Amino acid sequence: MEWDRLLCSERLRNRPYEARPNRSIFVQDHDRIVFSTPFRRLANKTQVQPLYEHDHVHHRLIHSIEVSSVARSLAMRIGDWLEGIGQIAAGESHSLSNIVQAASVAHDIGNPPFGHSGEAAMGDWFAERFDDARGMMAEIETAQRSEFVKFEGNAQGFRIIARLEMYRNDGGMQLSKATLGAFAKYPVTSAVREDIVGEGRAPYVGLKKFGLFRSELDLFRKAAESLGLPEETGAAGSWWRRHPLVFIVEAADDICYNIVDLEDAFTTGELRYEAVRDVLQEAAKRPDSVMGDLSPAEHIALLRALSIGAAIESCVEAFKANYDAIMAGTFSDSLADAGPMAGVFEKMKALSRDEVFTARRKTELEVSGRRVIGNVMTGILPVFEDLARVGWDRDRLSDHNRQLVRALDLDLRDVTNAEEALHALADFTSGMTDRYAVRIARMLTGI
């Protein structure tokens, strides 16, 4: 891969744009995302702690802003190094940092309410309906069902930024192709991934999940061709090697959720001060750090800041050490797991897995959240079933279903077949905030 193509500033749909001296297209990408409605909704979506009243616990929007800050720092360090060895032109380090900052603020924009348990809840709901396979559910091809059954926020995120938001069906936000490439962690559709991976381990990190719906495949293909991403072709279709900047966005996310989730767990009382202090002291390389006049919360905050700095250094070193493989499209690891801090990251993951993700309050609310999502989707499904019955003519919906459409502000503009109907259902459900989902579930069930 070549940097002069990887930093492509062409817009999706090739809208002409001339950058001003003080406002590059990549900065405009960032601004379009942060001023969008889907980004604003992240303020009321779960990061780890669902429906928490504590003001200091992270939600998806704050997490996304922090990830973009860390990604920018990572990219500036790596960009300076690339300039120094003559891989990119002088000043292009700013392009790298602006691209990853934009991609990072969007990285969770497709996540449904209630975090990853929300993804599982949506997937399970679709799986139950496909098992029954009546009506319009029977019209979905077997090979395509997996993109609903294994609903993926990454694919929904690409759908939002490249199709739904702003210029609907005309490139979406019309972001630069470089930003779209840096966003796409998993440049593969569900059907192609299933054909390659099956139930085994992914042979390449970009195949760990799927990140594209079939409906947006051609949009990504246009970006990938301009960026020069290596394309692989199999029996079920094409997939692509990752854009090198994806690894920076992913590393920033890994740094933030591994370190900051521990701070949140201390804040909520799910982890003891000593447990968080010990692992952050190891990460920060400050085993002798003492509280002094600091409160426990202030000490943890200090160690968190020092740990993030050390983690950035570790990921920069990993990028340098694996640069040739990254540019060849063969590197198949994360920078967090390939750097000197890999062992500490593993300890953080184990602490979260064993103590935080299984906490009683979180478990109870995830169970409740799954029921909320199920009630919402079950309550809305009759609208789409009625629409299928009347030949996809919105004007012929029953009075009650018209009332539902008005009450929920359901967007049916693109719904002309079963596939589009299920995507519209997923668009609405995944776009809800946690509290809005609870309110709508109550309305639809009459509780």
Contacts in CASP RR format, 6 or more apart in sequence:
PFRMAT RR
TARGET T0000
AUTHOR 0000-0000-0000
METHOD contacts of the structure
MODEL  1
MEWDRLLCSERLRNRPYEARPNRSIFVQDHDRIVFSTPFRRLANKTQVQP
LYEHDHVHHRLIHSIEVSSVARSLAMRIGDWLEGIGQIAAGESHSLSNIV
QAASVAHDIGNPPFGHSGEAAMGDWFAERFDDARGMMAEIETAQRSEFVK
FEGNAQGFRIIARLEMYRNDGGMQLSKATLGAFAKYPVTSAVREDIVGEG
RAPYVGLKKFGLFRSELDLFRKAAESLGLPEETGAAGSWWRRHPLVFIVE
AADDICYNIVDLEDAFTTGELRYEAVRDVLQEAAKRPDSVMGDLSPAEHI
ALLRALSIGAAIESCVEAFKANYDAIMAGTFSDSLADAGPMAGVFEKMKA
LSRDEVFTARRKTELEVSGRRVIGNVMTGILPVFEDLARVGWDRDRLSDH
NRQLVRALDLDLRDVTNAEEALHALADFTSGMTDRYAVRIARMLTGI
1 227 0 8 1.000
1 228 0 8 1.000
1 229 0 8 1.000
1 230 0 8 1.000
1 241 0 8 1.000
1 243 0 8 1.000
1 244 0 8 1.000
1 327 0 8 1.000
1 328 0 8 1.000
1 329 0 8 1.000
2 228 0 8 1.000
3 82 0 8 1.000
3 87 0 8 1.000
3 88 0 8 1.000
3 92 0 8 1.000
5 226 0 8 1.000
5 227 0 8 1.000
5 228 0 8 1.000
6 178 0 8 1.000
6 227 0 8 1.000
6 228 0 8 1.000
6 243 0 8 1.000
6 244 0 8 1.000
6 245 0 8 1.000
7 88 0 8 1.000
7 92 0 8 1.000
7 95 0 8 1.000
7 96 0 8 1.000
7 99 0 8 1.000
7 178 0 8 1.000
8 176 0 8 1.000
8 177 0 8 1.000
8 178 0 8 1.000
8 226 0 8 1.000
8 227 0 8 1.000
9 17 0 8 1.000
9 19 0 8 1.000
9 24 0 8 1.000
9 25 0 8 1.000
9 26 0 8 1.000
9 176 0 8 1.000
9 177 0 8 1.000
9 178 0 8 1.000
10 176 0 8 1.000
10 177 0 8 1.000
10 226 0 8 1.000
11 17 0 8 1.000
11 25 0 8 1.000
11 174 0 8 1.000
11 175 0 8 1.000
11 176 0 8 1.000
11 177 0 8 1.000
12 162 0 8 1.000
12 171 0 8 1.000
12 172 0 8 1.000
12 174 0 8 1.000
12 175 0 8 1.000
12 176 0 8 1.000
12 177 0 8 1.000
12 180 0 8 1.000
12 219 0 8 1.000
12 222 0 8 1.000
12 223 0 8 1.000
13 167 0 8 1.000
13 170 0 8 1.000
13 171 0 8 1.000
13 174 0 8 1.000
15 174 0 8 1.000
17 25 0 8 1.000
17 28 0 8 1.000
19 25 0 8 1.000
24 94 0 8 1.000
24 95 0 8 1.000
24 98 0 8 1.000
25 176 0 8 1.000
26 95 0 8 1.000
26 98 0 8 1.000
26 99 0 8 1.000
26 101 0 8 1.000
26 102 0 8 1.000
26 176 0 8 1.000
26 178 0 8 1.000
26 179 0 8 1.000
27 98 0 8 1.000
27 102 0 8 1.000
29 98 0 8 1.000
29 99 0 8 1.000
29 102 0 8 1.000
29 173 0 8 1.000
29 175 0 8 1.000
29 176 0 8 1.000
29 179 0 8 1.000
30 68 0 8 1.000
30 98 0 8 1.000
30 101 0 8 1.000
30 102 0 8 1.000
30 105 0 8 1.000
32 166 0 8 1.000
32 173 0 8 1.000
32 175 0 8 1.000
33 39 0 8 1.000
33 102 0 8 1.000
33 105 0 8 1.000
33 106 0 8 1.000
33 109 0 8 1.000
33 161 0 8 1.000
33 173 0 8 1.000
33 175 0 8 1.000
34 105 0 8 1.000
36 109 0 8 1.000
36 165 0 8 1.000
36 166 0 8 1.000
36 173 0 8 1.000
37 165 0 8 1.000
38 109 0 8 1.000
38 110 0 8 1.000
38 160 0 8 1.000
38 165 0 8 1.000
38 431 0 8 1.000
39 61 0 8 1.000
39 64 0 8 1.000
39 105 0 8 1.000
39 106 0 8 1.000
39 109 0 8 1.000
40 61 0 8 1.000
41 431 0 8 1.000
41 432 0 8 1.000
41 433 0 8 1.000
42 59 0 8 1.000
42 60 0 8 1.000
42 61 0 8 1.000
42 64 0 8 1.000
42 108 0 8 1.000
42 109 0 8 1.000
42 111 0 8 1.000
43 59 0 8 1.000
43 60 0 8 1.000
43 61 0 8 1.000
43 62 0 8 1.000
43 433 0 8 1.000
44 59 0 8 1.000
44 433 0 8 1.000
44 434 0 8 1.000
44 435 0 8 1.000
44 436 0 8 1.000
45 59 0 8 1.000
45 60 0 8 1.000
45 61 0 8 1.000
45 108 0 8 1.000
45 111 0 8 1.000
45 112 0 8 1.000
45 113 0 8 1.000
45 115 0 8 1.000
45 433 0 8 1.000
45 434 0 8 1.000
46 59 0 8 1.000
46 60 0 8 1.000
46 113 0 8 1.000
46 114 0 8 1.000
46 115 0 8 1.000
46 434 0 8 1.000
47 57 0 8 1.000
47 58 0 8 1.000
47 59 0 8 1.000
47 60 0 8 1.000
47 62 0 8 1.000
47 63 0 8 1.000
47 115 0 8 1.000
47 257 0 8 1.000
47 261 0 8 1.000
47 264 0 8 1.000
48 58 0 8 1.000
48 257 0 8 1.000
48 261 0 8 1.000
48 264 0 8 1.000
48 265 0 8 1.000
48 356 0 8 1.000
48 357 0 8 1.000
48 362 0 8 1.000
49 57 0 8 1.000
49 58 0 8 1.000
49 264 0 8 1.000
49 268 0 8 1.000
49 362 0 8 1.000
50 114 0 8 1.000
50 115 0 8 1.000
50 117 0 8 1.000
50 362 0 8 1.000
50 365 0 8 1.000
50 366 0 8 1.000
50 369 0 8 1.000
50 434 0 8 1.000
51 365 0 8 1.000
51 434 0 8 1.000
51 435 0 8 1.000
51 438 0 8 1.000
52 268 0 8 1.000
54 267 0 8 1.000
54 268 0 8 1.000
56 264 0 8 1.000
56 267 0 8 1.000
57 264 0 8 1.000
57 267 0 8 1.000
57 268 0 8 1.000
58 66 0 8 1.000
58 260 0 8 1.000
58 261 0 8 1.000
58 264 0 8 1.000
60 108 0 8 1.000
60 111 0 8 1.000
60 115 0 8 1.000
63 108 0 8 1.000
63 256 0 8 1.000
63 257 0 8 1.000
63 260 0 8 1.000
64 104 0 8 1.000
64 105 0 8 1.000
64 106 0 8 1.000
64 107 0 8 1.000
64 108 0 8 1.000
64 109 0 8 1.000
65 105 0 8 1.000
66 256 0 8 1.000
66 260 0 8 1.000
67 104 0 8 1.000
67 105 0 8 1.000
67 107 0 8 1.000
67 249 0 8 1.000
67 252 0 8 1.000
67 253 0 8 1.000
67 256 0 8 1.000
68 100 0 8 1.000
68 101 0 8 1.000
68 102 0 8 1.000
68 104 0 8 1.000
68 105 0 8 1.000
68 252 0 8 1.000
69 101 0 8 1.000
70 104 0 8 1.000
70 252 0 8 1.000
70 255 0 8 1.000
70 256 0 8 1.000
70 308 0 8 1.000
70 312 0 8 1.000
71 97 0 8 1.000
71 100 0 8 1.000
71 101 0 8 1.000
71 103 0 8 1.000
71 104 0 8 1.000
71 248 0 8 1.000
71 249 0 8 1.000
71 251 0 8 1.000
71 252 0 8 1.000
72 97 0 8 1.000
72 100 0 8 1.000
72 101 0 8 1.000
72 104 0 8 1.000
73 312 0 8 1.000
74 100 0 8 1.000
74 248 0 8 1.000
74 251 0 8 1.000
74 252 0 8 1.000
74 312 0 8 1.000
74 315 0 8 1.000
74 316 0 8 1.000
74 319 0 8 1.000
75 93 0 8 1.000
75 96 0 8 1.000
75 97 0 8 1.000
75 99 0 8 1.000
75 100 0 8 1.000
75 101 0 8 1.000
75 245 0 8 1.000
75 248 0 8 1.000
76 93 0 8 1.000
76 94 0 8 1.000
76 96 0 8 1.000
76 97 0 8 1.000
77 312 0 8 1.000
77 316 0 8 1.000
78 93 0 8 1.000
78 96 0 8 1.000
78 248 0 8 1.000
78 316 0 8 1.000
78 319 0 8 1.000
78 320 0 8 1.000
79 88 0 8 1.000
79 92 0 8 1.000
79 93 0 8 1.000
79 96 0 8 1.000
79 97 0 8 1.000
80 93 0 8 1.000
81 316 0 8 1.000
81 320 0 8 1.000
82 88 0 8 1.000
82 92 0 8 1.000
82 93 0 8 1.000
82 96 0 8 1.000
83 89 0 8 1.000
83 90 0 8 1.000
83 91 0 8 1.000
83 92 0 8 1.000
83 93 0 8 1.000
88 96 0 8 1.000
95 178 0 8 1.000
96 245 0 8 1.000
96 248 0 8 1.000
99 176 0 8 1.000
99 178 0 8 1.000
99 179 0 8 1.000
99 182 0 8 1.000
99 245 0 8 1.000
100 182 0 8 1.000
100 245 0 8 1.000
100 248 0 8 1.000
100 249 0 8 1.000
100 252 0 8 1.000
102 175 0 8 1.000
102 179 0 8 1.000
102 182 0 8 1.000
103 179 0 8 1.000
103 181 0 8 1.000
103 182 0 8 1.000
103 183 0 8 1.000
103 245 0 8 1.000
103 246 0 8 1.000
103 249 0 8 1.000
104 249 0 8 1.000
104 252 0 8 1.000
104 253 0 8 1.000
106 157 0 8 1.000
106 161 0 8 1.000
106 179 0 8 1.000
106 183 0 8 1.000
107 183 0 8 1.000
107 185 0 8 1.000
107 249 0 8 1.000
107 253 0 8 1.000
109 157 0 8 1.000
109 160 0 8 1.000
109 161 0 8 1.000
110 153 0 8 1.000
110 154 0 8 1.000
110 156 0 8 1.000
110 157 0 8 1.000
110 159 0 8 1.000
110 160 0 8 1.000
110 430 0 8 1.000
110 431 0 8 1.000
111 119 0 8 1.000
111 153 0 8 1.000
111 156 0 8 1.000
111 430 0 8 1.000
112 118 0 8 1.000
112 119 0 8 1.000
112 121 0 8 1.000
112 122 0 8 1.000
112 151 0 8 1.000
112 153 0 8 1.000
112 156 0 8 1.000
112 373 0 8 1.000
112 429 0 8 1.000
112 430 0 8 1.000
112 431 0 8 1.000
112 432 0 8 1.000
113 369 0 8 1.000
113 372 0 8 1.000
113 373 0 8 1.000
113 430 0 8 1.000
113 431 0 8 1.000
113 432 0 8 1.000
113 433 0 8 1.000
113 434 0 8 1.000
113 436 0 8 1.000
113 437 0 8 1.000
114 121 0 8 1.000
114 365 0 8 1.000
114 366 0 8 1.000
114 369 0 8 1.000
114 370 0 8 1.000
114 372 0 8 1.000
114 373 0 8 1.000
114 434 0 8 1.000
114 437 0 8 1.000
117 366 0 8 1.000
117 369 0 8 1.000
117 370 0 8 1.000
118 369 0 8 1.000
118 370 0 8 1.000
118 373 0 8 1.000
119 151 0 8 1.000
119 152 0 8 1.000
119 153 0 8 1.000
120 370 0 8 1.000
121 369 0 8 1.000
121 370 0 8 1.000
121 373 0 8 1.000
121 374 0 8 1.000
122 151 0 8 1.000
122 373 0 8 1.000
122 377 0 8 1.000
122 426 0 8 1.000
122 429 0 8 1.000
122 430 0 8 1.000
123 148 0 8 1.000
123 149 0 8 1.000
123 150 0 8 1.000
123 151 0 8 1.000
124 370 0 8 1.000
125 373 0 8 1.000
125 374 0 8 1.000
125 377 0 8 1.000
125 378 0 8 1.000
126 145 0 8 1.000
126 148 0 8 1.000
126 149 0 8 1.000
126 151 0 8 1.000
126 422 0 8 1.000
127 149 0 8 1.000
129 137 0 8 1.000
129 381 0 8 1.000
130 137 0 8 1.000
130 140 0 8 1.000
130 145 0 8 1.000
130 148 0 8 1.000
130 149 0 8 1.000
135 385 0 8 1.000
135 388 0 8 1.000
136 384 0 8 1.000
136 385 0 8 1.000
136 388 0 8 1.000
136 418 0 8 1.000
136 421 0 8 1.000
136 422 0 8 1.000
137 418 0 8 1.000
139 417 0 8 1.000
139 418 0 8 1.000
139 419 0 8 1.000
140 148 0 8 1.000
140 418 0 8 1.000
140 419 0 8 1.000
140 422 0 8 1.000
143 191 0 8 1.000
143 194 0 8 1.000
143 236 0 8 1.000
144 190 0 8 1.000
144 191 0 8 1.000
144 214 0 8 1.000
144 419 0 8 1.000
146 190 0 8 1.000
146 191 0 8 1.000
146 194 0 8 1.000
147 155 0 8 1.000
147 189 0 8 1.000
147 190 0 8 1.000
147 191 0 8 1.000
147 210 0 8 1.000
147 213 0 8 1.000
147 214 0 8 1.000
148 422 0 8 1.000
148 426 0 8 1.000
150 190 0 8 1.000
150 210 0 8 1.000
151 426 0 8 1.000
151 430 0 8 1.000
152 186 0 8 1.000
152 190 0 8 1.000
152 209 0 8 1.000
152 210 0 8 1.000
152 211 0 8 1.000
153 211 0 8 1.000
153 430 0 8 1.000
154 184 0 8 1.000
154 185 0 8 1.000
154 186 0 8 1.000
154 209 0 8 1.000
154 210 0 8 1.000
154 211 0 8 1.000
155 186 0 8 1.000
155 190 0 8 1.000
155 210 0 8 1.000
155 211 0 8 1.000
155 212 0 8 1.000
155 213 0 8 1.000
155 216 0 8 1.000
156 213 0 8 1.000
156 426 0 8 1.000
156 427 0 8 1.000
156 430 0 8 1.000
157 183 0 8 1.000
158 180 0 8 1.000
158 183 0 8 1.000
158 184 0 8 1.000
158 211 0 8 1.000
158 212 0 8 1.000
158 213 0 8 1.000
158 216 0 8 1.000
158 220 0 8 1.000
159 213 0 8 1.000
159 215 0 8 1.000
159 216 0 8 1.000
159 423 0 8 1.000
159 427 0 8 1.000
161 172 0 8 1.000
161 173 0 8 1.000
161 175 0 8 1.000
161 180 0 8 1.000
161 183 0 8 1.000
162 171 0 8 1.000
162 172 0 8 1.000
162 173 0 8 1.000
162 175 0 8 1.000
162 180 0 8 1.000
162 216 0 8 1.000
162 219 0 8 1.000
162 220 0 8 1.000
163 169 0 8 1.000
163 171 0 8 1.000
163 172 0 8 1.000
163 215 0 8 1.000
163 216 0 8 1.000
163 219 0 8 1.000
164 172 0 8 1.000
164 427 0 8 1.000
165 172 0 8 1.000
165 173 0 8 1.000
166 172 0 8 1.000
166 173 0 8 1.000
166 174 0 8 1.000
167 173 0 8 1.000
167 174 0 8 1.000
168 413 0 8 1.000
169 414 0 8 1.000
171 219 0 8 1.000
177 222 0 8 1.000
177 223 0 8 1.000
177 226 0 8 1.000
177 227 0 8 1.000
178 227 0 8 1.000
178 243 0 8 1.000
178 245 0 8 1.000
180 220 0 8 1.000
180 223 0 8 1.000
181 187 0 8 1.000
181 223 0 8 1.000
181 224 0 8 1.000
181 227 0 8 1.000
181 229 0 8 1.000
181 243 0 8 1.000
181 245 0 8 1.000
181 246 0 8 1.000
182 243 0 8 1.000
182 245 0 8 1.000
182 246 0 8 1.000
182 248 0 8 1.000
182 249 0 8 1.000
183 246 0 8 1.000
183 249 0 8 1.000
184 211 0 8 1.000
184 212 0 8 1.000
184 220 0 8 1.000
184 240 0 8 1.000
184 242 0 8 1.000
184 243 0 8 1.000
184 246 0 8 1.000
185 206 0 8 1.000
185 209 0 8 1.000
185 211 0 8 1.000
185 242 0 8 1.000
185 246 0 8 1.000
185 249 0 8 1.000
185 250 0 8 1.000
186 193 0 8 1.000
186 206 0 8 1.000
186 207 0 8 1.000
186 208 0 8 1.000
186 209 0 8 1.000
186 210 0 8 1.000
186 211 0 8 1.000
186 212 0 8 1.000
187 206 0 8 1.000
187 211 0 8 1.000
187 212 0 8 1.000
187 220 0 8 1.000
187 224 0 8 1.000
187 229 0 8 1.000
187 239 0 8 1.000
187 240 0 8 1.000
187 241 0 8 1.000
187 242 0 8 1.000
188 196 0 8 1.000
188 206 0 8 1.000
188 207 0 8 1.000
188 210 0 8 1.000
188 211 0 8 1.000
188 212 0 8 1.000
188 239 0 8 1.000
188 240 0 8 1.000
189 210 0 8 1.000
189 211 0 8 1.000
189 212 0 8 1.000
189 213 0 8 1.000
189 214 0 8 1.000
189 217 0 8 1.000
189 237 0 8 1.000
189 239 0 8 1.000
190 210 0 8 1.000
190 213 0 8 1.000
191 214 0 8 1.000
191 236 0 8 1.000
191 237 0 8 1.000
192 210 0 8 1.000
192 234 0 8 1.000
192 236 0 8 1.000
192 237 0 8 1.000
192 238 0 8 1.000
192 239 0 8 1.000
193 202 0 8 1.000
193 207 0 8 1.000
193 209 0 8 1.000
193 210 0 8 1.000
193 239 0 8 1.000
194 236 0 8 1.000
195 234 0 8 1.000
195 235 0 8 1.000
195 236 0 8 1.000
195 237 0 8 1.000
196 203 0 8 1.000
196 207 0 8 1.000
196 234 0 8 1.000
196 236 0 8 1.000
196 239 0 8 1.000
197 203 0 8 1.000
197 207 0 8 1.000
202 208 0 8 1.000
203 332 0 8 1.000
204 241 0 8 1.000
204 332 0 8 1.000
205 242 0 8 1.000
205 331 0 8 1.000
205 332 0 8 1.000
205 333 0 8 1.000
205 334 0 8 1.000
206 241 0 8 1.000
206 242 0 8 1.000
206 332 0 8 1.000
207 239 0 8 1.000
212 220 0 8 1.000
213 423 0 8 1.000
215 419 0 8 1.000
215 420 0 8 1.000
215 423 0 8 1.000
220 240 0 8 1.000
221 238 0 8 1.000
224 231 0 8 1.000
224 240 0 8 1.000
227 243 0 8 1.000
229 240 0 8 1.000
229 241 0 8 1.000
229 242 0 8 1.000
229 243 0 8 1.000
230 240 0 8 1.000
230 241 0 8 1.000
230 329 0 8 1.000
231 238 0 8 1.000
231 239 0 8 1.000
231 240 0 8 1.000
232 238 0 8 1.000
232 239 0 8 1.000
232 240 0 8 1.000
232 241 0 8 1.000
241 329 0 8 1.000
241 330 0 8 1.000
242 329 0 8 1.000
244 326 0 8 1.000
244 327 0 8 1.000
247 319 0 8 1.000
247 326 0 8 1.000
247 331 0 8 1.000
247 334 0 8 1.000
247 335 0 8 1.000
248 315 0 8 1.000
248 319 0 8 1.000
248 335 0 8 1.000
250 334 0 8 1.000
250 335 0 8 1.000
250 336 0 8 1.000
251 315 0 8 1.000
251 318 0 8 1.000
251 319 0 8 1.000
251 334 0 8 1.000
251 335 0 8 1.000
251 336 0 8 1.000
254 334 0 8 1.000
254 335 0 8 1.000
254 336 0 8 1.000
254 345 0 8 1.000
255 308 0 8 1.000
255 311 0 8 1.000
255 312 0 8 1.000
255 315 0 8 1.000
255 336 0 8 1.000
256 308 0 8 1.000
258 311 0 8 1.000
258 336 0 8 1.000
258 345 0 8 1.000
258 348 0 8 1.000
258 349 0 8 1.000
258 352 0 8 1.000
259 280 0 8 1.000
259 283 0 8 1.000
259 304 0 8 1.000
259 307 0 8 1.000
259 308 0 8 1.000
259 311 0 8 1.000
259 348 0 8 1.000
260 304 0 8 1.000
261 352 0 8 1.000
261 356 0 8 1.000
262 271 0 8 1.000
262 276 0 8 1.000
262 279 0 8 1.000
262 280 0 8 1.000
262 304 0 8 1.000
262 348 0 8 1.000
262 351 0 8 1.000
262 352 0 8 1.000
262 356 0 8 1.000
263 276 0 8 1.000
263 300 0 8 1.000
263 301 0 8 1.000
263 304 0 8 1.000
265 271 0 8 1.000
265 276 0 8 1.000
265 352 0 8 1.000
265 355 0 8 1.000
265 356 0 8 1.000
265 359 0 8 1.000
266 272 0 8 1.000
266 273 0 8 1.000
266 276 0 8 1.000
266 296 0 8 1.000
266 297 0 8 1.000
266 300 0 8 1.000
267 297 0 8 1.000
270 355 0 8 1.000
270 356 0 8 1.000
270 359 0 8 1.000
270 361 0 8 1.000
270 362 0 8 1.000
271 351 0 8 1.000
271 355 0 8 1.000
271 356 0 8 1.000
273 296 0 8 1.000
273 299 0 8 1.000
273 300 0 8 1.000
275 351 0 8 1.000
275 355 0 8 1.000
276 300 0 8 1.000
276 303 0 8 1.000
277 299 0 8 1.000
277 300 0 8 1.000
277 303 0 8 1.000
279 344 0 8 1.000
279 347 0 8 1.000
279 348 0 8 1.000
279 351 0 8 1.000
280 300 0 8 1.000
280 303 0 8 1.000
280 304 0 8 1.000
280 306 0 8 1.000
280 307 0 8 1.000
281 287 0 8 1.000
281 289 0 8 1.000
281 303 0 8 1.000
282 344 0 8 1.000
282 347 0 8 1.000
283 303 0 8 1.000
283 306 0 8 1.000
283 307 0 8 1.000
283 310 0 8 1.000
283 311 0 8 1.000
283 341 0 8 1.000
283 344 0 8 1.000
283 348 0 8 1.000
284 303 0 8 1.000
284 306 0 8 1.000
284 307 0 8 1.000
284 309 0 8 1.000
284 310 0 8 1.000
285 306 0 8 1.000
285 310 0 8 1.000
286 303 0 8 1.000
286 306 0 8 1.000
289 299 0 8 1.000
289 302 0 8 1.000
289 303 0 8 1.000
289 306 0 8 1.000
291 299 0 8 1.000
294 302 0 8 1.000
310 341 0 8 1.000
311 336 0 8 1.000
311 341 0 8 1.000
311 345 0 8 1.000
314 335 0 8 1.000
314 336 0 8 1.000
314 339 0 8 1.000
314 340 0 8 1.000
314 341 0 8 1.000
314 342 0 8 1.000
315 335 0 8 1.000
315 336 0 8 1.000
315 339 0 8 1.000
317 339 0 8 1.000
317 340 0 8 1.000
318 335 0 8 1.000
318 336 0 8 1.000
318 338 0 8 1.000
318 339 0 8 1.000
318 340 0 8 1.000
319 326 0 8 1.000
319 335 0 8 1.000
321 338 0 8 1.000
321 339 0 8 1.000
322 331 0 8 1.000
322 333 0 8 1.000
322 335 0 8 1.000
322 338 0 8 1.000
325 331 0 8 1.000
336 342 0 8 1.000
336 345 0 8 1.000
337 345 0 8 1.000
356 362 0 8 1.000
369 437 0 8 1.000
369 438 0 8 1.000
371 441 0 8 1.000
372 437 0 8 1.000
372 438 0 8 1.000
372 441 0 8 1.000
373 429 0 8 1.000
373 437 0 8 1.000
373 441 0 8 1.000
374 441 0 8 1.000
375 441 0 8 1.000
375 444 0 8 1.000
375 445 0 8 1.000
376 429 0 8 1.000
376 432 0 8 1.000
376 437 0 8 1.000
376 440 0 8 1.000
376 441 0 8 1.000
376 444 0 8 1.000
377 425 0 8 1.000
377 429 0 8 1.000
378 444 0 8 1.000
379 444 0 8 1.000
379 445 0 8 1.000
380 404 0 8 1.000
380 408 0 8 1.000
380 410 0 8 1.000
380 425 0 8 1.000
380 428 0 8 1.000
380 429 0 8 1.000
380 444 0 8 1.000
381 425 0 8 1.000
382 401 0 8 1.000
382 404 0 8 1.000
383 397 0 8 1.000
383 401 0 8 1.000
383 404 0 8 1.000
383 405 0 8 1.000
383 410 0 8 1.000
383 412 0 8 1.000
384 415 0 8 1.000
384 421 0 8 1.000
384 422 0 8 1.000
384 424 0 8 1.000
384 425 0 8 1.000
386 397 0 8 1.000
386 398 0 8 1.000
386 401 0 8 1.000
387 393 0 8 1.000
387 394 0 8 1.000
387 397 0 8 1.000
387 401 0 8 1.000
387 412 0 8 1.000
387 415 0 8 1.000
387 421 0 8 1.000
388 418 0 8 1.000
388 421 0 8 1.000
390 396 0 8 1.000
390 397 0 8 1.000
392 415 0 8 1.000
392 416 0 8 1.000
392 417 0 8 1.000
394 405 0 8 1.000
394 412 0 8 1.000
397 405 0 8 1.000
404 410 0 8 1.000
405 412 0 8 1.000
407 443 0 8 1.000
408 428 0 8 1.000
408 440 0 8 1.000
410 424 0 8 1.000
410 428 0 8 1.000
411 424 0 8 1.000
411 427 0 8 1.000
411 428 0 8 1.000
412 424 0 8 1.000
414 420 0 8 1.000
414 424 0 8 1.000
415 421 0 8 1.000
415 424 0 8 1.000
429 437 0 8 1.000
432 440 0 8 1.000
441 447 0 8 1.000
END
